[in-house]
Amino acid sequence: MKKGVWEALSDKTRRKILNLLKTRARTAGEIAKEFSLSAATVSHHLSVLKESGLVECERHAQTLCYSLNTTVVQEILKNIADLFGVEGA
């Protein structure tokens, strides 16, 4: 697991961004519309999520598209299940 995952998850706004990305990939603009934050603040949150490996970013022409990195999310869930002794995880 990449460094910074737990720090990335500790912020409520970043958790809300992950929840948005759960359904489909979105551009930074689409994500920003869901919050009353500056574009720079949303960009910072996306950078933290990207650095932690929770989010992937793909360029489509001039647009950056963000998506949930399900591999890392599954790894986190497995680690949590192991921590609490949940079987079958």
Disulfide bonds with the S-S distance in Angstrom:
none
